[in-house]
């Protein structure tokens, strides 16, 4: 585990995002955040858990995907309207 202050983190953010070890970000010497790499297995576990949760409340895969598409398109509309 590596400890870095906010300033160093900002300067080397891309380096830290590629790190294989957890990073603790500090401010005035106190921990404020923890950055951990996510394994591909972690994504698979998350997707399975989300699928189980959707099934428990009666949401089909098609309904979940449609809701995701709606959220994405509304975000795109908000970004383009700000310009």
Phi and psi in degrees as a GROMACS rama.xvg file:
@    title "Ramachandran Plot"
@    xaxis  label "Phi"
@    yaxis  label "Psi"
@TYPE xy
-115.194  142.233  UNK-2
-109.046  129.946  UNK-3
-137.206  148.434  UNK-4
-85.1198  167.632  UNK-5
-57.2606  -43.0726  UNK-6
-62.0892  -47.6412  UNK-7
-63.0024  -39.8414  UNK-8
-60.3828  -45.1006  UNK-9
-60.7901  -40.7595  UNK-10
-70.2207  -31.1019  UNK-11
-121.912  29.8484  UNK-12
-55.1514  -43.3865  UNK-13
-64.9339  -35.0586  UNK-14
-64.5199  -44.6269  UNK-15
-69.6332  -33.8602  UNK-16
-65.544  -25.1905  UNK-17
-89.792  2.0832  UNK-18
-70.2369  147.414  UNK-19
-93.8535  -6.03321  UNK-20
-114.691  154.281  UNK-21
-63.3024  146.873  UNK-22
-125.808  130.566  UNK-23
-101.264  123.828  UNK-24
-96.8222  130.246  UNK-25
-116.105  154.835  UNK-26
-135.275  122.996  UNK-27
53.9769  36.2626  UNK-28
81.2381  0.35633  UNK-29
-111.842  136.734  UNK-30
-62.506  132.682  UNK-31
-122.772  -18.658  UNK-32
-158.308  157.535  UNK-33
-129.012  129.403  UNK-34
-111.4  122.015  UNK-35
-126.497  139.864  UNK-36
-68.7127  147.195  UNK-37
-106.662  128.365  UNK-38
-80.861  155.35  UNK-39
-57.2761  -33.1098  UNK-40
-63.2599  -35.1421  UNK-41
-59.3594  -40.388  UNK-42
-64.4752  -42.4886  UNK-43
-63.5943  -43.7364  UNK-44
-61.6553  -42.469  UNK-45
-62.4445  -44.3753  UNK-46
-63.1032  -41.5181  UNK-47
-64.4829  -42.8748  UNK-48
-64.3192  -40.5739  UNK-49
-64.0109  -40.9074  UNK-50
-61.0464  -43.3413  UNK-51
-62.8656  -43.5597  UNK-52
-63.28  -42.7173  UNK-53
-61.726  -44.7719  UNK-54
-62.4179  -37.8643  UNK-55
-62.6096  -33.2269  UNK-56
-99.5452  6.82629  UNK-57
82.6234  25.3832  UNK-58
-99.8904  124.281  UNK-59
-77.7531  165.541  UNK-60
-61.6987  -40.9858  UNK-61
-62.2579  -41.2032  UNK-62
-64.5333  -40.6728  UNK-63
-65.0783  -43.1679  UNK-64
-65.7092  -38.4363  UNK-65
-65.0107  -41.5851  UNK-66
-61.9753  -40.8255  UNK-67
-63.2766  -42.5679  UNK-68
-61.3492  -40.5748  UNK-69
-63.8946  -42.7863  UNK-70
-63.238  -44.8511  UNK-71
-62.3028  -43.0549  UNK-72
-69.3824  -34.3707  UNK-73
-68.4529  -34.3854  UNK-74
-66.4325  -40.6868  UNK-75
-63.2184  -41.709  UNK-76
-63.1792  -40.553  UNK-77
-66.0036  -39.4077  UNK-78
-65.7246  -41.7103  UNK-79
-73.629  -28.2884  UNK-80
-74.2894  -19.9694  UNK-81
-75.4381  -21.446  UNK-82
